Amino acid sequence: MSQPVDSAVSAVRTYVQQHRAAFLDDLAEWLRIPSVSAQPDHASDVRRSADWLAARLKETGFPTAEVWQTPGAPAVYAEWPSDDPGAPTVLVYGHHDVQPAAREDGWDSEPFEPVVRGNRLYARGAADDKGQVFFHTLGVRAHLATTGRTAPAVHLKLLVEGEEESGSPHFRALVEQHADRLAADAVIVSDTGMWSEDTPTVCTGMRGLAECEIRLYGPDQDIHSGSFGGAVPNPATAAARLVAALHDEHARVAIPGFYDGVVELTDRERELFAELPFDEQQWLRTAKSHGTLGEAGYSTLERIWARPTAEVNGIGGGYQGPGSKTIVPSSAMVKLSFRLVAGQDPEQVAQAVRDWVPGQVPDGIRHEIAFSPATRPCLTPLDHPALQSVVRAMSRAFDAPVRFTREGGSGPAADLQDVLGAPVLFLGISVPSDGWHAPNEKVELDLLLKGVETSAYLWGDLAEHWRHAT
């Protein structure tokens, strides 16, 4: 017979508190490894971080814990089958590499020597992402200890990559190579955050990304603007006109076909976004901006979470030095990025851009377009049973209702969804003040332990409700 909810919660919290000190000691040991994937001098540290995690997962109880090599930094894979053959399979994703950090960047203490001040743990990787990966180790132990199980209620897998902070250049190939072993009914991404300490939230999706550089060529060399200006096409002027044509008067992207397939926000989703305690003036201060601007008919949160965008990341051409140089430049360039939402195909968007650009360029200007590898958007419907399990588990841990957000950025989670064909859910406990990528990165210890609790409740809830839903 299952325990009443209140006694189950009490048992998990007691277990977590009893093992809190050892858990934090282990996390601090991992945080001392400067696994900076972007710096070649730390390549051995990234390998050491992977080895450390694989060994600790073995100690946690995972029968399988392996270091997977890539052409770059290694990833860690672990697997713990359930005793129930019919249980769902869940893959947890995170990363063990971190951003560069040095004391002279503005840290109050050594970035790779963890320090607890008050109820906060300061160190590079404390929130992004070692702390959020590691809470699953104590979470699964609490799950087993308080339910009497010898194996998780779900077939539990972990994939912890080592190159996320370097753009995950080898991640998709790694997932494709090991797709059979990584196969899952749902993916849990623990590399995200919450709205605030007192507003627990679950992210339901991330935008995709397509980027390109457009180069425009006019005369074969810079030429005299007095002798030739006004009589030959100027590539810098063409670049400016192209950028000006990118949006219409309502700040909608003016490229034909750009919005094809876009999954529109439902009325309920818009209501849920509006319920969040959003202070637009505070948001503007954080953005270092002096005003808002975007697609007409949508709020700021809707624009950055659920609407596709086109941004000019760079524009240049001609003379850039001091003083003047009266020329018609021989070339110019524009760098564009497109944030994509559910329903958009990056390849279709890229083709729409390729079809649109020639109509914006005058005769006599030659152009080239180069797209970088794209990231697909991902979105999980609010009524998905796996998402509801995450919400219930987090609500029990926080003793509070859970609200919904999305992420305006992009990440490798979409590769997992695309290759594995599984829904992606986000479980993170970090808050904006944690300072990802900044000096004095930290994690709130109370929230970190709430992450442990959420993990402990989640596996049983998924096993129970997934079976009923399917």
Summary of the structure (lengths in Angstrom):
residues: 470
radius of gyration: 24.8
end to end distance: 23.1
largest distance: 91.5
contacts: 1554
relative contact order: 0.18
helix: 39%
strand: 22%
